[in-house]
């Protein structure tokens, strides 16, 4: 097993979890629509909501000890490579069956 891929998957899961939390407050009717919107912003060089970025950067720094630049790279990859299509169901099912309340 490639440990780099496993580590990346944990990071993508954390980003997906944060995007699911933020989508509910975004006004978008679906998580897919929310993610496609962010993907479009990234690909066109637009700005992502500062609160969303703060939450994701804080969460990834807290869990993985990553700096903002590294986090930004993972966020770009998550949305531009449509990783949300892979991780959405995994995160929803994991949170449903094994809820963790902080």
BAKE-579093 format. One record per residue (C-alpha): residue number from 1; residue in one letter; x negated, z negated, y negated. Coordinates in steps of 0.5 Angstrom, whole numbers, m for minus. Example, Ala and Ser with C-alpha at 12.3 -4.5 7.8 and 13.67 -1.06 7.14 Angstrom:
[site 1; "A"; [m25; m16; 9]]
[site 2; "S"; [m27; m14; 2]]
***
This chain:
[site 1; "X"; [0; 0; 0]]
[site 2; "X"; [m3; 2; m7]]
[site 3; "X"; [m3; m5; m11]]
[site 4; "X"; [m3; m1; m18]]
[site 5; "X"; [4; 2; m16]]
[site 6; "X"; [7; m4; m14]]
[site 7; "X"; [5; m8; m20]]
[site 8; "X"; [7; m2; m24]]
[site 9; "X"; [14; m3; m21]]
[site 10; "X"; [15; m10; m22]]
[site 11; "X"; [13; m8; m30]]
[site 12; "X"; [19; m3; m29]]
[site 13; "X"; [24; m7; m26]]
[site 14; "X"; [22; m12; m32]]
[site 15; "X"; [23; m7; m37]]
[site 16; "X"; [30; m5; m33]]
[site 17; "X"; [32; m12; m34]]
[site 18; "X"; [31; m12; m41]]
[site 19; "X"; [35; m5; m42]]
[site 20; "X"; [41; m7; m38]]
[site 21; "X"; [41; m14; m42]]
[site 22; "X"; [40; m10; m49]]
[site 23; "X"; [45; m4; m47]]
[site 24; "X"; [51; m9; m46]]
[site 25; "X"; [50; m11; m54]]
[site 26; "X"; [49; m4; m56]]
[site 27; "X"; [55; m1; m56]]
[site 28; "X"; [54; 5; m51]]
[site 29; "X"; [59; 6; m46]]
[site 30; "X"; [54; 6; m40]]
[site 31; "X"; [47; 4; m39]]
[site 32; "X"; [45; 11; m37]]
[site 33; "X"; [47; 14; m44]]
[site 34; "X"; [43; 8; m47]]
[site 35; "X"; [37; 10; m43]]
[site 36; "X"; [38; 17; m45]]
[site 37; "X"; [38; 16; m52]]
[site 38; "X"; [32; 12; m52]]
[site 39; "X"; [29; 17; m48]]
[site 40; "X"; [31; 22; m53]]
[site 41; "X"; [28; 18; m59]]
[site 42; "X"; [21; 17; m55]]
[site 43; "X"; [21; 24; m54]]
[site 44; "X"; [22; 26; m61]]
[site 45; "X"; [18; 21; m64]]
[site 46; "X"; [23; 16; m67]]
[site 47; "X"; [23; 9; m67]]
[site 48; "X"; [26; 4; m62]]
[site 49; "X"; [30; m2; m64]]
[site 50; "X"; [26; m7; m66]]
[site 51; "X"; [30; m13; m63]]
[site 52; "X"; [30; m9; m56]]
[site 53; "X"; [22; m8; m57]]
[site 54; "X"; [21; m15; m59]]
[site 55; "X"; [25; m17; m53]]
[site 56; "X"; [21; m13; m48]]
[site 57; "X"; [14; m14; m51]]
[site 58; "X"; [15; m21; m51]]
[site 59; "X"; [18; m21; m44]]
[site 60; "X"; [12; m17; m41]]
[site 61; "X"; [7; m21; m45]]
[site 62; "X"; [10; m28; m42]]
[site 63; "X"; [11; m25; m35]]
[site 64; "X"; [5; m20; m34]]
[site 65; "X"; [0; m22; m40]]
[site 66; "X"; [0; m15; m43]]
[site 67; "X"; [m1; m13; m50]]
[site 68; "X"; [3; m9; m54]]
[site 69; "X"; [0; m3; m54]]
[site 70; "X"; [0; m3; m46]]
[site 71; "X"; [7; m5; m46]]
[site 72; "X"; [9; 1; m51]]
[site 73; "X"; [6; 5; m45]]
[site 74; "X"; [10; 3; m40]]
[site 75; "X"; [16; 3; m44]]
[site 76; "X"; [15; 10; m46]]
[site 77; "X"; [13; 12; m38]]
[site 78; "X"; [20; 8; m36]]
[site 79; "X"; [24; 12; m41]]
[site 80; "X"; [21; 19; m41]]
[site 81; "X"; [20; 19; m33]]
[site 82; "X"; [27; 17; m32]]
[site 83; "X"; [25; 11; m28]]
[site 84; "X"; [31; 7; m30]]
[site 85; "X"; [35; 12; m25]]
[site 86; "X"; [31; 9; m20]]
[site 87; "X"; [31; 2; m22]]
[site 88; "X"; [38; 0; m25]]
[site 89; "X"; [41; m1; m18]]
[site 90; "X"; [35; m5; m16]]
[site 91; "X"; [35; m10; m22]]
[site 92; "X"; [43; m10; m22]]
[site 93; "X"; [43; m12; m14]]
[site 94; "X"; [37; m17; m15]]
[site 95; "X"; [41; m20; m20]]
[site 96; "X"; [47; m21; m17]]
[site 97; "X"; [45; m23; m10]]
[site 98; "X"; [39; m28; m13]]
[site 99; "X"; [41; m30; m20]]
[site 100; "X"; [35; m33; m24]]
[site 101; "X"; [37; m37; m30]]
[site 102; "X"; [32; m39; m35]]
***
